[in-house]
Amino acid sequence: MFPNRVASLQFSGIRKLFEAAPPGAINLGLGEPDMQPPKEMIEAFKDALDRGMNKYGPSAGIPELRKAIAENLKSYRRDVLVENIIITAGATEGMRIACDTILGKGDEALIPNPGFIIYGPDVTLAGGTPVEYSLSQENSFWPDPDEIQELVTPNTKAIVINSPSNPTGAVFPEHVVKAICDIASDRDLYILSDEVYHSFVYEGKHVSFARFHDDTIIVNSFSKSLATTGWRIGYVATSKEIVEQLAKVQYYTLACPPTATQHAVLAGMKIRKRFRESMLSEFRTRRDLMMRKLSEIPSFRTPPVDGAFYVFPRYSQETSSDEFAQRLLKAGVICAPGSAFGTRGEGHLRFSYANSQENIERGLEIVSEVAETL
Ligand SMILES: Cc1ncc(COP(=O)(O)O)c(C=O)c1O
């Protein structure tokens, strides 16, 4: 028999749905940019392979990339150095080793509901207990500091937080970020901040928790910002002491992050501003199109979204989100049921606008037709 912490893990509900999609279905479920990475990065990747970068590298990642990331993060905090950065195999591995490093048996970590699917399993696999805090449409999908305060017990070790957020598209404003940081400082908690969508902010600005709380562990990645989800390169930025512990855990998990890929990402960092601007402008247009189309569906309530590339409308039909998503799938549109992101996601659907304007337009026509029949 397998231990419960493993046996109790579920495959993602989203994956199952994608696999059942009919050929030609319009995919409004994608969790990755639909564009390719900049050609300079692909050239740099090939070049790194030709130059023999095919061997193990340092467990914490190549110093050049760590340094480039540290320089970049100086806009959050002036004191960031190479020693504060560890390169990981995407945010997925970053979050996993961060939980393994800071949580032990009996420790509680607060996680969002609805929230990205990895947090609960990561806490559980580390031997800890996930405790959910709620995000609701009434509260703009921002965390409620009073609720967080009430959920903190003597066993709480960390607050896991994600802004810009998957699945809701919310970007937490500075006063919310500060309020959460105040609680974390008062109660001596880590903030585990998943910032993978930091470069997808359409209104306002991204505020990092690291600005207001020293014990913040930023988990980030190049998957979305440089459209390299398959390359598996991300990073964790935090104190030197935590990075040293993370490097040990990473050594026993991964040995080291892939060498040639890190060189390619380093090349990407030099041109990321240009890439980001063009991607952001395209995604903003798509967001506006999606919001307009969704507002034409009377049974949907879709408040404005400021970041990431998702919208998370609530619908009024008496149908489970799983059933709704299945009906859409049969009609030729893939989306994610809200329940895949936690109990509080029920009654919502997540649509991604990481698809062409034409597909968004056609896809939402179908959604509108199906919604009318339910
Ligand atoms: C909020 C969030 N965090 C982390 C990840 C994982 O990113 P990575 O490809 O860097 O592992 C995703 C991917 O969809 C995500 O949406």
The ligand as a Gaussian input file, in Angstrom:
#p B3LYP/6-31G(d) Opt

LIG

0 1
 C       -0.175000      30.242000     -10.132000
 C        0.770000      29.288000     -10.770000
 N        1.885000      28.952000     -10.112000
 C        2.780000      28.099000     -10.642000
 C        2.586000      27.532000     -11.876000
 C        3.613000      26.585000     -12.404000
 O        4.523000      27.248000     -13.205000
 P        5.873000      26.578000     -13.732000
 O        5.692000      26.266000     -15.172000
 O        6.896000      27.617000     -13.516000
 O        6.147000      25.360000     -12.929000
 C        1.431000      27.840000     -12.602000
 C        1.168000      27.222000     -13.915000
 O        0.101000      27.286000     -14.454000
 C        0.507000      28.742000     -12.033000
 O       -0.620000      29.084000     -12.669000

